[in-house]
Amino acid sequence: MSKLRLSSCSALAAALFALQAPALAGPTAPEPTPAKAATPTAPETEFTALVAVTHLFDSGLDRTSASVATTRVALEVEYDFRLGGRWFAEIQLEGDYSSYQLHKFTSLVPGRSRVLKDAVLVDIVPLIGYELNRGWSILGGGRLEIGAASGASLRDSVTVAGILAVRHSFFNGAIILTLGGSFGSRLGGGTQVLPFLQLDSGRNSDILGSRFGFETRHNGGQLTYRLTDSILLLVGGRLDEREYRLASGSQGQRGVWRESGLELGGGVGFAPAKNWRVSVTGGVEVGRTIRLDDRFGGKIFERDVAPSPFVSVEMHATF
């Protein structure tokens, strides 16, 4: 989403590489041994899907009487498959619909019409990779993103980017780190270069013991602890960044709504089968900011938002 993935995990990425450094260096005088196959950095075939309904409760913007609440329905789908030999591919599709309840925003943008009522965000990321040795891979691909408020021009709501990254597996394939960069367009004009960072769980997800596990989330991750065969405790976080093209009749007049924040929370999950789960989580979004630009890229306002409590109901499935 013209954004970095798991930007808050940069320290974790460095730590993981540090832990692997001795292994990469190898013994000083190794004895000849048969060559080992590279640790796979992608499964043969895997399909994952997540459906979530989230509500962020009303929270005030600093230095003003304005406040905002948001209800969001999201879908995340990823399909990983082999192309043959060392080649593999991934297709990531992420989309959501958001309904905004804005209060007293005329204190920020005078006018009679609303700045933003509802919006759609769609993110499509196709990647092709080639496996090297010792669990390393190189990947390339692109991103197509559509961020549009209701009534906005679709043509003016599209951004594209190219992606180039390297990938390495840790702990015998339990965690897979992808690190690189993307270069592309942004709403409101201009280009941008951003980090591209993903942290994924591999085939050995129970890295901390039989009851613990790690799961990938869009722009984040989640640690799980299995209380029983079907009940899990969840704790995690994710970075939420989004931008929408506004309609010509809104107060933004074809401008751009930009929003970012870090969601932190936990909850409980019910998993009647190994490959799917229903969970209820809650927490708070911190560091949230909202900015409105005009159609020429000029800033109309930018405000920090008070910590926003949220509650979410999710269904997660893997095939």
RAMOSUL-V335179 format. One line per field, one symbol per residue. phi: phi as a letter, one per 20 degrees, with the letter a starting at -180 (. if undefined). psi: psi as a letter, one per 40 degrees, with the letter a starting at -180 (. if undefined). burial: I if it has 16 or more other ideal C-beta (glycine too) atoms within 10 Angstrom, else O. A space follows every 10 residues. Layout:
phi=???
psi=???
burial=???
//
This chain:
phi=.kbedlffdg fffffffffe ggfffmffcf efcgfeffff dbfgbbccbc dccccefgce efmaefbbcb dcdccccccd beepmeebbc cdccbbdcdd declfffdcg qeeefbdbbc cccdcecccc eeelmebccb rbbdcccbfg nffffeddcc bdccbdcbdc llnfccddca bccaebfnnn cbdcfccccc eefdfeedpf edbccfcgla bbedcefcfc dcecbaabed cbbcfeffee fflmfcecbb adecaarccd cfcfebbdcc cbrbedmecc ccdffenffe bbcfdggdfb cbdcccccc
psi=ffiihfdeed ddddddddde dddddiidgi ihiihiiihh eiidhhhiih hihihhihii iifieiiiih hhhihhhhhh iiehbeiiii hhhhiihhhh ghhfeeedgi idiidhdiih hhhhhhihih haifeiihii aihhhhhhih eihddeehii iihhiiiiii ffedhhhhha iihaiiheii iihiihhihi hadgdgeeid eiihihihfa ihhihhdade hiiihaiihh hiiihiidei degfahhhii ihhhaiaiih geideiihih iiaihifhih ihiieeeihd ihiihihhii iihihhih.
burial=IIIIIIOIIO OOIOOIOOOI OOOOOOOOOO OOOOOOOOII IIOOOOOIII OIOIIIOOII IOOOOIIIOI OIOIOIOIII OOOOOOOIII OIOIOIOIOI OIOOIIOIIO OOOIIIIOII IIIOIIIOIO IOOOIIIOIO IOIOIIIIIO OIOOOOIIIO IOIOIOIIII OOIIIIIIII OIOIOIIIOO OOOIIIIIII IIOOIOIOOO OOIIIIIIII IIOIOIOOOO OIOIOIIIII IIIIIIIOOI IIOIIIIIII IIIIIOIOIO IOOOOOIOIO IOIIIOOIOI OIIOIOOOOI IOIOIIOIOI OIOIOIOOO
//
